[in-house]
């Protein structure tokens, strides 16, 4: 029996899985590992499963399936009826409970046509039957009669065979003619237009091999906010081209000076990358290189499955070489698509931008108003020039910095009892340590995992450690972090024999060199703790997708996260340096901070620290007094530092009994020393007003409120992952600094 095991995405709207089988196969089974690309997917107890669909012959088919709750798999036993009809047969897997459909996901059974139809009898088998008939005869008369019958059968079969031979001969001639035509056309196109040789199969696998050039551009159009998996051999450069301002009417001046060319330029070697496309990107340029021996093979897919190309209808048409077409003006390139031109031909182009001196490609993009056509040039230096009908090209400025990190890799353990340098056949790591700068963005391929460790300036102490599954992740430095090292391996811990496996990962520095520096001080919520339901019990963990990291990405600030779990203005932290805010700022230097957020208060309240008043002395151990000290220390280091006071989220404490919905939870729940959480809010407001600091009210004006508190703060204190995301968006808008 053959078992086909595949991962099936249960998220609606995804491209269906394709499974290849042969016609008339029956001894097989389909095993589906169910998952969701948008989150966790779990098969509930009591769920049943079935498949149903319509075959290419128009007949329906359905069958029950079995569920393995422990392994979260669904198994379907194969049947000859499933493979009777050749072609792309569409089925859906259905999960049901109590007679209702819980979830469905489509998949395609691609049935390859059998070499012989089920009702066809081969000539050799006919002769065997004839011999058997004659051998089995008991008398000469009976043998003669049977021989006569057999002769008639042979005569009819022979006639059919001759007919089939004639048909096959005709088909072969047709195929030969078509092959000759295709070869001739293909040779002409490749010679005249340097087309890329390739094919798009019915299953959706797209392979392109570069022909007649050291590099080739692939250009495709996207709607923004999409993503894809890029796999390639050789060196690959990606550029994301943004939308350009459109003129209101033909002939109107367009100022391109505020536009950007590429949001980023990424260079990789032998990559397998999950590329996330920014929402404002409309065109992607993929430039592939190869040497004299090995051609580049590039294929695009989604969610790790090679049979999918979401953009196959959006690839911009390649219209050929300006050299071979004899075109000497960019404005004469009128077809919608793209052209290429070589460096030695640039001097022949009469309407080129004066700065243009290298070869490149020319986009021709339509715009409906007044028949206007956009033309965009990208030269081999990845400089961008733009123009529209009747206007000269203008160079568009953009950052040409390369933020890629291209480490050497070695085989070695992520961590072990004998230290980092322990040998391991299941892990790769960067051969050295790299400056963390303003943060690191990593791309982890499907079926792989990673860990990024941040170290101090002497590489003697670990500042933080971050673990990641597949996808794109942003790591912002904690205070004191100077270097990082990355470790990787497969999720199934398979043995790695080649250190270059590390090149499957993408590593870039975050593009924030010129951004304002933001120090985020606070408690566990700032550090990145989130709460979740763990089999009926509240649990917490740390995520890099915390509100501070999200706010930094959205606002473009250069974040240094200094959050410490358990800390308050008075209460000592319970993790990391275990300092309260007063002692923490004493250990920090704020001369490099342009803005600081102070997000404390909930721990001071729930641990019943003394509240104090505006008359409290600076640093006297009360909330008022220590808050004064913190502000004064920051401003003594840097008088021009902008300070934001972020008031605490409402809370019910981790016991969930500090107040009720009627008391508005902690805002109306009074403790002997700290008072209510409303009192702590008022203290922070008083200090902000006294020193002239900007107050960000997250106590009364955040996504956490009286009604939803226990739904979004699972343990009564820490936001859920989704709540962190919402708070991050809120704070990106409220931290008004750039």
C-alpha atoms as one frame of an Amber mdcrd trajectory, in Angstrom:
protein
   0.000   0.000   0.000   1.136   3.546  -0.787   0.539   6.217   1.849   0.462
   9.853   0.731   1.084  12.151   3.697   0.482  15.881   3.240  -0.096  19.019
   5.305  -3.546  20.492   4.620  -4.157  24.176   5.375  -7.635  24.585   6.948
  -7.582  28.380   6.607 -10.279  29.443   4.100  -9.193  31.057   0.851  -5.813
  29.312   0.564  -4.657  27.601  -2.624  -5.725  23.934  -2.579  -3.298  21.068
  -1.977  -2.534  18.896  -5.053  -1.899  15.135  -4.653  -0.640  13.154  -7.664
  -1.893   9.562  -8.165  -2.194   7.143 -11.070  -5.443   6.162 -12.769  -7.149
   3.046 -11.355  -4.962   3.019  -8.209  -6.897   1.535  -5.297  -4.372   0.270
  -2.755  -3.443   3.624  -1.211  -4.347   5.929   1.638  -4.311   9.704   2.108
  -3.067  11.055   5.445  -3.652  14.742   6.160  -1.788  16.671   8.869  -4.167
  19.557   9.520  -2.919  23.046  10.320  -3.877  26.708   9.916  -1.513  29.290
   8.424  -3.383  31.961  10.434  -3.015  30.322  13.854  -3.366  27.077  15.775
  -5.755  24.431  14.457  -6.989  21.646  16.745  -9.354  18.761  16.008 -11.900
  18.635  18.819 -12.967  15.405  20.499 -16.133  13.987  18.982 -15.354  15.305
  15.494 -15.948  13.083  12.474 -14.436  13.426   9.026 -15.334  12.616   5.437
 -14.329  13.572   1.899 -16.639  14.497  -0.916 -16.246  15.890  -4.386 -17.024
  15.795  -8.068 -14.750  13.919 -10.478 -13.845  15.067 -13.973 -16.314  12.530
 -15.424 -19.148  14.422 -13.698 -19.806  11.760 -11.058 -19.774  12.515  -7.335
 -17.826  10.559  -4.735 -17.866  10.618  -0.955 -16.320   8.449   1.754 -15.833
   8.461   5.498 -12.423   9.177   6.979 -10.794   8.305  10.298  -9.386  10.816
  12.787  -6.354  10.357  15.023  -6.911  12.930  17.789  -3.477  12.318  19.361
  -1.573  13.053  16.137  -4.150  15.528  14.776  -4.392  13.639  11.488  -7.180
  12.487   9.177  -6.805   9.324   7.070  -8.811   8.444   3.936  -8.709   4.923
   2.494  -8.170   4.963  -1.271 -10.725   3.432  -3.646 -10.591   2.759  -7.375
 -13.577   5.083  -7.833 -11.418   7.978  -6.589  -8.894   7.400  -9.394 -11.205
   6.216 -12.175 -11.443   9.647 -13.838  -8.214  11.182 -15.124  -7.410  14.871
 -14.608  -7.802  17.343 -11.751 -10.527  15.936  -9.466 -11.648  18.425  -6.821
 -12.458  17.083  -3.349 -12.987  18.662   0.038 -12.153  17.324   3.478 -15.048
  17.994   5.844 -14.879  17.984   9.648 -18.277  17.555  11.281 -19.703  17.499
  14.764 -23.301  16.866  15.766 -24.269  16.798  12.100 -22.850  20.249  11.356
 -19.835  21.155   9.221 -17.079  22.599  11.444 -14.427  23.196   8.805 -13.683
  22.283   5.200 -10.593  22.449   3.022 -10.313  21.686  -0.681  -7.663  19.447
  -2.208  -7.084  18.244  -5.753  -6.479  14.613  -6.694  -4.423  14.915  -9.885
  -5.021  11.561 -11.600  -2.429  10.692 -14.221  -3.963   8.818 -17.148  -3.193
   5.086 -17.225  -1.242   3.684 -20.166  -4.068   1.213 -20.823  -7.792   1.798
 -20.303  -9.505  -0.530 -17.876 -11.589  -2.242 -20.613  -8.749  -2.653 -23.159
  -7.554  -6.186 -24.029  -4.009  -6.502 -25.303  -3.212  -8.662 -28.368  -0.938
 -10.976 -26.411  -3.683 -11.760 -23.929  -6.088 -12.602 -26.769  -3.651 -15.161
 -28.200  -3.201 -16.725 -24.785  -6.978 -17.198 -24.527  -7.106 -18.785 -27.988
  -4.392 -21.298 -27.101  -6.143 -22.106 -23.870  -9.407 -22.782 -25.739  -7.707
 -25.123 -28.205  -5.640 -26.913 -25.557  -8.759 -27.538 -23.532 -10.703 -29.219
 -26.357 -11.547 -32.914 -25.748 -12.093 -33.995 -29.365 -10.803 -33.032 -32.777
 -14.298 -31.852 -33.797 -14.580 -29.702 -30.711 -11.062 -28.379 -31.280 -11.936
 -27.437 -34.852 -15.077 -25.633 -33.743 -13.186 -23.744 -31.087 -10.392 -22.932
 -33.515 -12.934 -21.461 -35.954 -14.394 -19.301 -33.173 -10.929 -18.230 -32.156
 -10.017 -17.380 -35.749 -13.007 -15.071 -36.011 -11.875 -13.388 -32.783  -8.326
 -13.042 -34.075  -9.566 -11.573 -37.354 -11.666  -8.949 -35.542  -8.787  -8.094
 -33.171  -6.326  -7.813 -36.029  -8.640  -5.417 -37.841  -8.921  -3.285 -34.719
  -5.143  -3.315 -34.260  -4.648  -2.058 -37.842  -7.145   0.732 -37.220  -5.341
   1.680 -34.012  -1.977   1.655 -35.837  -3.351   4.049 -38.434  -4.675   6.369
 -35.732  -1.395   6.284 -33.811   0.612   6.973 -36.977  -1.554   9.999 -37.669
  -1.164  11.240 -34.122   2.613  10.818 -34.303   2.731  12.903 -37.486   0.667
  15.606 -35.796   2.958  15.568 -32.762   6.090  15.715 -34.940   4.676  18.675
 -36.865   3.771  20.491 -33.643   7.178  19.712 -32.151   8.934  21.112 -35.221
   6.831  24.287 -35.096   7.431  24.750 -31.372  11.173  24.169 -31.671  11.400
  26.642 -34.513   9.330  29.271 -32.710  11.195  28.713 -29.449  14.609  29.003
 -31.076  13.569  32.230 -32.791  12.181  33.763 -29.615  15.233  32.843 -27.556
  17.610  34.140 -30.183  15.753  37.387 -30.888  14.396  38.248 -27.480  16.572
  36.306 -25.031  13.484  34.784 -23.476  13.709  32.709 -20.378  13.240  29.011
 -21.088  10.605  27.517 -18.815   7.236  25.901 -18.449   4.165  26.154 -16.280
   2.701  22.710 -15.724  -0.962  21.921 -15.068  -0.089  21.315 -11.444   1.233
  24.849 -11.113   4.950  24.147 -10.723   6.878  26.905 -12.446  10.526  26.508
 -13.332  12.565  29.003 -15.266  16.103  28.508 -16.443  18.050  31.572 -17.485
  19.139  31.607 -21.132  21.751  33.673 -22.949  22.503  36.059 -20.099  24.449
  36.223 -16.880  21.367  37.467 -15.077  17.660  37.709 -15.621  14.908  39.814
 -14.080  11.540  38.316 -13.226   8.883  40.976 -12.658   5.455  40.375 -11.211
   2.623  42.526  -9.982   1.049  42.184  -6.537  -1.762  43.850  -4.642   0.352
  44.354  -1.511   0.112  42.624   1.843   0.696  39.199   0.262   3.553  36.814
   0.852   5.326  34.001  -0.934   8.102  31.449  -0.604  11.112  32.034  -2.852
  13.428  29.124  -3.574  16.466  29.504  -5.810  19.976  28.343  -6.539  22.695
  30.897  -7.049  22.613  34.560  -6.033  19.250  36.310  -5.909  18.411  39.991
  -5.449  14.879  41.100  -4.542  13.506  44.624  -4.877  10.070  45.881  -3.828
   8.784  48.663  -6.084   6.196  51.008  -4.562   3.164  52.677  -6.081   3.819
  55.948  -7.886   1.682  59.096  -7.850  -0.605  59.292 -10.839  -1.247  62.547
 -12.739  -4.776  63.847 -12.635  -4.736  64.295 -16.382  -2.407  63.799 -19.287
   0.362  66.369 -19.342   0.067  67.413 -15.702   3.355  67.603 -13.816   4.118
  64.813 -11.377   6.619  65.485  -8.618   8.496  62.236  -8.043  10.828  63.759
  -5.470   8.833  62.404  -2.518   8.491  58.925  -3.966  10.667  55.986  -3.083
  12.140  53.369  -5.342  12.599  50.142  -3.463  11.534  49.743   0.131  14.401
  47.330   0.426  16.995  45.502  -1.619  17.809  42.016  -0.361  20.636  39.786
  -1.573  20.680  36.067  -0.793  22.599  32.989  -1.838  20.717  29.706  -2.426
  17.725  31.032  -0.503  14.503  29.511   0.723  12.759  32.608   1.997   9.338
  33.517   3.302   9.008  36.988   1.806   6.404  39.306   3.304   5.294  42.004
   0.883   4.619  45.471   2.366   1.098  46.759   1.803   2.213  49.664  -0.402
   4.291  47.540  -2.791   2.881  46.946  -6.260   5.746  45.343  -8.219   8.476
  42.901  -7.239  11.683  42.512  -9.215  13.667  39.323  -8.754  17.121  39.388
 -10.292  18.903  36.021 -10.534  22.549  35.366 -11.346  24.389  32.251 -12.434
  27.851  31.205 -13.468  29.081  29.531 -16.631  28.486  26.048 -15.282  25.299
  26.161 -13.252  22.139  27.906 -14.380  19.736  29.405 -11.902  16.445  27.611
 -11.380  13.930  29.799  -9.579  10.481  28.756  -8.508   7.859  30.538  -6.468
   5.363  28.939  -4.122   3.224  29.641  -1.087   3.169  28.003   2.347   6.072
  25.738   1.422   4.242  23.846  -1.345   5.991  23.866  -4.704   2.850  23.228
  -6.762   1.456  26.722  -6.174   2.193  29.984  -7.910  -0.180  32.679  -6.676
   1.288  35.195  -9.096   1.453  33.104 -12.250  -1.211  35.265 -13.921   0.467
  38.418 -12.644   3.953  37.921 -14.043   4.625  40.916 -16.254   5.089  39.946
 -19.856   8.678  40.098 -21.085   8.613  42.002 -24.374  12.201  41.471 -25.432
  15.520  43.229 -25.771  15.648  46.805 -27.079  18.882  45.809 -28.789  17.352
  42.938 -30.772  14.245  44.949 -31.575  16.313  47.910 -32.754  14.423  50.331
 -30.483  16.403  53.516 -29.779  13.843  55.461 -27.708  12.240  54.400 -24.444
   9.018  56.111 -25.509   8.747  53.683 -28.435   8.439  50.761 -25.996   4.648
  50.759 -25.887   3.584  47.249 -24.960   2.502  46.724 -21.352   5.275  44.643
 -19.816   9.025  45.035 -19.545  12.056  45.293 -21.833  15.767  44.917 -21.145
  18.723  46.864 -22.472  22.475  46.349 -22.179  25.137  48.782 -21.022  26.840
  48.952 -24.409  23.490  49.925 -25.978  22.669  52.799 -23.613  24.504  55.362
 -25.771  22.108  54.527 -28.634  18.998  55.406 -26.600  18.166  59.007 -27.419
  15.658  59.769 -24.619  17.593  58.180 -21.733  18.028  60.004 -18.403  21.381
  61.783 -18.374  22.490  59.865 -15.252  21.807  56.461 -16.823  25.049  54.689
 -17.731  24.363  50.981 -17.137  22.072  48.346 -18.534  18.753  47.538 -16.916
  15.050  46.978 -17.485  12.189  49.245 -18.504   8.669  48.812 -17.077   5.787
  50.005 -19.210   2.701  50.491 -17.034  -0.699  51.723 -18.234  -2.636  54.587
 -16.715  -6.128  55.253 -18.043  -6.387  59.038 -17.686  -5.778  60.687 -21.031
  -3.964  57.669 -22.423  -0.992  58.217 -20.161   1.640  55.508 -19.913   4.148
  55.207 -17.081   7.691  54.139 -17.769  10.019  53.141 -14.959  13.685  52.260
 -15.443  15.709  50.154 -13.024  19.388  50.065 -13.902  21.929  47.458 -12.806
  22.789  49.592  -9.770  19.108  49.410  -8.797  18.682  53.137  -9.270  15.148
  54.026 -10.315  13.947  56.566 -12.909  10.304  57.385 -13.617   8.410  59.212
 -16.369   5.037  59.303 -18.018   3.854  60.156 -21.524   5.503  63.241 -22.934
   7.737  63.878 -19.923  11.419  63.322 -19.289  12.668  60.691 -16.840  13.425
  61.799 -13.314  15.655  59.889 -10.945  13.948  58.791  -7.738  16.109  58.892
  -4.640  16.021  56.031  -2.197  18.277  54.392   0.333  20.813  52.177  -1.395
  22.078  50.676   1.840  22.268  46.908   1.887  20.946  45.697   5.241  21.640
  42.037   4.554  23.766  39.994   6.959  25.729  37.318   5.106  27.385  35.151
   7.753  29.530  32.089   7.385  27.988  29.034   9.040  29.311  26.093  11.005
  27.785  23.009  12.543  27.288  23.346  16.300  24.758  23.105  19.098  22.204
  25.755  20.017  22.895  25.079  23.642  24.005  22.105  25.701  25.273  21.176
  29.110  28.852  21.616  27.928  28.312  25.063  26.468  27.761  26.700  23.124
  30.730  25.101  21.444  29.440  21.583  21.966  29.417  19.597  18.741  26.042
  18.770  17.231  24.976  17.151  13.991  21.497  18.659  14.225  22.273  22.382
  14.453  24.037  25.106  12.489  25.153  28.461  13.849  26.743  31.619  12.544
  30.505  31.270  12.673  30.831  34.607  14.453  28.984  37.242  16.451  27.405
  40.245  14.739  26.601  43.788  15.820  22.920  43.895  16.786  22.631  47.563
  15.690  18.988  48.675  15.784  17.650  45.137  15.664  17.582  42.096  13.420
  14.936  40.717  11.066  15.175  36.995  10.393  13.307  34.788   7.956  12.954
  31.146   9.000  12.023  28.680   6.209   9.235  26.139   6.511  10.091  23.041
   8.568  12.926  24.878  10.310  13.431  26.681  13.613  15.880  29.210  14.985
  17.234  30.840  18.112  18.771  34.311  18.283  20.841  35.116  21.386  21.803
  38.675  22.289  25.092  39.230  24.163  26.703  42.120  26.012  29.614  44.096
  24.585  32.156  41.568  25.905  30.197  38.546  24.664  30.446  37.329  28.237
  26.784  37.537  29.248  23.531  36.573  27.560  21.132  39.532  27.553  18.189
  37.642  26.045  17.352  34.511  24.084  14.584  34.251  21.475  13.163  31.119
  19.818  11.338  31.122  16.490   9.384  28.855  14.160   9.022  29.464  10.418
   8.118  32.969   9.284   9.536  36.485   9.492  10.479  37.820  12.925  11.865
  41.079  14.313  14.262  41.115  17.287  14.843  44.472  18.937  17.771  44.788
  21.347  17.345  44.897  25.086  19.347  47.488  26.976  22.962  46.316  27.181
  22.813  44.067  24.119  25.644  44.617  21.626  26.017  41.414  19.590  23.886
  38.551  18.355  24.466  35.012  17.218  21.942  32.862  15.376  21.406  29.124
  15.634  19.185  26.953  13.460  17.993  23.474  12.642  15.042  21.475  11.379
  11.889  21.074  13.447  12.231  17.288  13.238  15.878  17.489  14.412  17.204
  15.736  11.330  20.974  15.424  10.952  22.703  18.284   9.111  25.775  17.315
   7.113  26.448  20.614   5.346  27.011  23.881   7.243  25.730  25.839   4.229
  22.240  24.783   5.324  22.418  28.012   7.301  22.135  29.937   4.025  18.483
  28.901   3.906  17.847  31.537   6.577  17.481  35.208   5.748  19.124  37.693
   8.140  18.910  41.476   7.831  19.498  44.410  10.087  16.350  46.437  10.620
  16.424  49.576   8.487  16.296  52.194  11.254  19.773  53.756  11.221  18.328
  57.242  10.933  15.358  56.674  13.252  14.858  58.300  16.651  16.046  56.136
  19.548  13.294  55.026  21.925  14.004  53.485  25.344  10.973  51.521  26.559
  11.048  51.142  30.364   8.377  49.170  32.106   7.277  45.924  33.682   6.614
  42.435  32.289   4.086  43.726  29.752   6.778  45.922  28.180   9.308  43.088
  28.413   6.949  40.957  26.301   5.043  38.667  28.666   1.654  37.497  27.435
  -0.962  35.249  29.035  -2.828  32.335  27.528  -5.091  29.446  28.474  -3.055
  26.274  28.974  -5.529  23.393  29.214  -7.789  25.351  31.555  -5.020  26.983
  33.573  -3.587  30.471  33.119  -0.023  30.579  31.837   2.432  33.266  30.742
   5.374  33.364  28.341   7.521  35.933  26.543   6.960  36.908  22.901   8.897
  39.139  20.512   5.501  40.183  19.148   4.906  42.358  22.194   3.345  45.811
  22.069   6.678  47.651  22.203   8.168  45.737  19.248   4.994  46.183  17.209
   4.859  49.918  17.998   8.519  50.259  16.963   7.855  48.590  13.591   4.782
  50.699  12.910   6.239  54.014  14.064   9.732  53.498  12.645  11.427  54.222
  15.981  14.687  52.507  16.953  13.676  50.557  20.042  15.782  49.574  23.054
  13.549  47.442  25.273  14.329  47.816  28.993  11.221  46.158  30.410  11.725
  44.023  33.550   9.052  41.596  34.702   7.653  42.270  38.190   9.117  45.756
  38.446   7.424  49.011  39.401   8.553  52.419  40.528   8.931  50.847  43.992
   8.462  47.104  43.637  11.571  45.124  42.654  11.600  43.073  39.477  11.283
  39.303  39.634  13.366  38.487  36.505  16.463  39.775  34.682  18.238  42.398
  36.858  15.393  42.266  39.449  15.594  46.024  39.990  12.800  48.515  40.453
  12.562  51.561  38.189  14.572  53.797  40.551  17.543  51.421  40.705  17.156
  50.488  37.048  17.598  54.058  35.771  20.641  54.452  38.029  22.252  51.617
  36.070  21.395  53.157  32.692  22.747  56.018  30.606  20.103  58.003  28.723
  22.388  60.295  26.747  21.608  58.319  23.582  17.837  58.169  24.149  15.702
  60.652  22.217  12.450  59.501  23.788  11.577  57.300  26.792   8.332  55.617
  27.795   7.678  54.811  31.468   5.075  52.043  31.690   4.904  51.028  35.360
   2.262  50.960  38.079   0.364  47.700  38.130   2.978  45.896  40.254   3.221
  48.793  42.713  -0.546  48.609  43.109  -1.090  44.861  43.380   1.915  44.367
  45.679   0.525  47.190  47.876   3.505  49.541  47.808   3.160  52.933  49.557
   1.468  55.511  47.360   2.815  58.766  48.853   1.775  62.203  47.607   3.072
  65.212  45.692   4.880  66.267  48.847   6.876  63.000  48.884  10.620  63.478
  48.512  12.404  62.291  45.401  13.456  58.655  45.813  11.776  58.170  49.220
  10.407  54.705  48.430   6.841  55.780  47.645   5.277  55.648  44.204   5.205
  59.457  44.001   8.750  59.829  45.356  10.399  57.148  43.214   8.629  58.371
  40.107  10.091  61.848  40.715  13.549  60.289  41.005  13.170  58.329  37.752
  12.133  61.421  35.784  14.902  63.564  37.262  17.597  60.950  36.578  16.607
  60.628  32.918  16.554  64.395  32.409  19.868  64.835  34.212  21.436  62.433
  31.676  19.676  64.038  28.722  17.724  67.272  29.266  16.263  67.105  25.743
  14.895  63.571  26.122  11.131  63.401  25.471   9.430  61.379  28.255   6.029
  59.721  27.878   4.249  58.503  31.027   2.219  55.431  30.070  -0.409  54.653
  32.722  -1.132  51.005  33.598  -3.814  48.850  32.005  -6.769  48.072  34.233
  -6.216  44.805  36.135  -7.896  42.215  38.346  -4.544  40.803  39.580  -3.529
  37.267  38.636  -5.936  35.983  41.287  -8.761  37.628  39.297 -10.444  38.690
  42.542  -9.113  42.237  42.893 -12.421  43.906  42.204 -15.366  42.927  40.036
 -17.012  44.175  36.905 -19.202  46.378  39.126 -16.139  48.039  40.753 -14.455
  48.263  37.336 -11.911  45.754  38.597  -8.731  47.271  40.053  -9.808  50.854
  39.419 -12.280  50.480  42.262 -10.448  47.913  44.418  -8.585  49.509  47.332
  -5.494  48.133  49.079  -4.153  49.460  52.381  -0.994  51.193  51.049  -1.362
  51.643  47.295  -5.067  52.450  47.312  -6.981  51.704  44.127  -5.456  51.362
  40.694  -7.269  54.650  39.973  -5.158  56.231  42.728  -1.973  54.971  41.051
  -3.210  56.400  37.749  -3.794  59.767  39.452  -0.271  59.721  40.937   1.252
  59.193  37.498  -0.951  61.930  36.040   0.098  64.332  38.818   3.798  63.681
  38.178   3.376  64.069  34.403   1.616  67.410  34.875   4.171  68.600  37.452
   7.155  67.930  35.186   5.358  68.799  31.944   5.514  65.295  30.512   3.172
  63.807  27.918   0.637  61.397  29.447  -0.567  58.362  27.497  -3.716  57.125
  29.229  -3.809  53.357  28.750  -5.893  52.984  31.922  -9.102  54.476  30.547
  -8.423  54.835  26.810  -6.986  51.508  25.646  -8.518  48.405  24.112  -8.849
  46.938  27.661 -12.083  47.946  29.385 -14.574  46.971  32.067 -16.432  44.587
  29.764 -13.624  42.661  28.071 -10.870  42.675  30.715 -10.908  38.968  31.549
 -11.168  38.076  27.859  -8.104  40.020  26.678  -6.024  39.793  29.893  -6.296
  36.029  30.274  -4.640  35.932  33.703  -6.097  39.271  34.779  -2.828  41.201
  34.214  -0.950  40.277  31.015  -2.387  40.880  27.524  -2.981  38.000  25.149
  -0.946  37.853  21.931  -3.763  39.501  19.970  -4.183  42.141  22.677  -0.447
  42.931  22.484  -0.899  43.505  18.733  -3.779  45.922  19.289  -1.934  47.805
  22.038   1.114  48.034  19.760  -0.988  49.700  17.067  -2.517  52.046  19.659
   0.870  53.029  21.048   2.390  53.577  17.597  -0.223  56.298  17.121   0.104
  57.718  20.657   3.899  57.978  20.816   3.963  61.186  18.807   7.687  61.495
  18.240   9.812  61.311  15.106
